[in-house]
Amino acid sequence: MSKYSLTYFDIQGRAEPIRIALAYAGNDFEDKRISFEEWGKMKADTPQGSLPVCSIDGEVFWQSTAILRNIAREFDLYGKTNKEMTTVDIVISNFEEFFDKSAQVFMQHDPEKKEELSKEFGEKVVQPVKLFNKLLTENKNGGWLVGPQLTVADIVCFCMFRDLKDMFGEEVAKAYLDDKTLVAHIAKIEAEPAIKKWVEKRPKAIF
Ligand SMILES: N[C@@H](CCC(=O)N[C@@H](CS)C(=O)NCC(=O)O)C(=O)O
């Protein structure tokens, strides 16, 4: 087994799909969580001045979605056909846009601006909800988003919605909460034994 060491902040953020994919694959990994103070000292030594970075057998990789795709290919979580892989990529791109919007809300401290951004984010949630519902409805192959087995698309979807209500409130999460197909899918992913175990033991980081 390769040795993985993932460095990120003590939040879910861009690293959580990577952590869950590794946990699901059954590959032990070092889950290195650093403080902002430590980050100040190490930023200049990282490849592009950002986290996450992941060392795989001593070789360093960065850009969260490149790391996620590396793991998806390694552990057969990327779909089989070109079409399936492209659909997984579409889901990953949805996650990136969704995360960027959510981070804007999370990091805004001015109450009025936060309210405005939160409203915009709530409107943005509708699009991936529609996409995921469509994929689940059209894919008859065992109830996963893409193809006949769990892929990183399901993991990414889980990271987007599982804690959305707790983090941003019911108004933002409304489109998701109203979609019973998607709510049931998130529960199904969480019921996967390796994912359940990871969620129970992971640090209770917000965001
Ligand atoms: N496109 C990059 C973005 C990385 C990024 O912006 N990371 C943030 C944390 S989510 C970061 O390192 N912030 C600290 C900094 O920029 O100094 C990726 O997906 O890895």
PDBQT file of the ligand as one rigid body, heavy atoms in Angstrom, charges set to zero:
ROOT
HETATM    1  N1  LIG A 301      -7.343  25.476  -6.318  1.00  0.00    +0.000 N 
HETATM    2  C1  LIG A 301      -6.723  25.184  -5.059  1.00  0.00    +0.000 C 
HETATM    3  C2  LIG A 301      -7.166  26.239  -4.039  1.00  0.00    +0.000 C 
HETATM    4  C3  LIG A 301      -6.442  26.041  -2.730  1.00  0.00    +0.000 C 
HETATM    5  C4  LIG A 301      -6.818  27.090  -1.702  1.00  0.00    +0.000 C 
HETATM    6  O1  LIG A 301      -7.223  28.233  -2.019  1.00  0.00    +0.000 OA
HETATM    7  N2  LIG A 301      -6.643  26.696  -0.445  1.00  0.00    +0.000 N 
HETATM    8  C5  LIG A 301      -6.905  27.575   0.654  1.00  0.00    +0.000 C 
HETATM    9  C6  LIG A 301      -7.628  26.816   1.771  1.00  0.00    +0.000 C 
HETATM   10  S1  LIG A 301      -9.191  26.220   1.233  1.00  0.00    +0.000 SA
HETATM   11  C7  LIG A 301      -5.590  28.072   1.226  1.00  0.00    +0.000 C 
HETATM   12  O2  LIG A 301      -4.573  27.411   1.121  1.00  0.00    +0.000 OA
HETATM   13  N3  LIG A 301      -5.626  29.241   1.885  1.00  0.00    +0.000 N 
HETATM   14  C8  LIG A 301      -4.489  29.792   2.562  1.00  0.00    +0.000 C 
HETATM   15  C9  LIG A 301      -3.701  30.743   1.733  1.00  0.00    +0.000 C 
HETATM   16  O3  LIG A 301      -4.034  30.984   0.558  1.00  0.00    +0.000 OA
HETATM   17  O4  LIG A 301      -2.736  31.308   2.282  1.00  0.00    +0.000 OA
HETATM   18  C10 LIG A 301      -7.078  23.762  -4.600  1.00  0.00    +0.000 C 
HETATM   19  O5  LIG A 301      -8.158  23.283  -4.985  1.00  0.00    +0.000 OA
HETATM   20  O6  LIG A 301      -6.288  23.124  -3.900  1.00  0.00    +0.000 OA
ENDROOT
TORSDOF 0
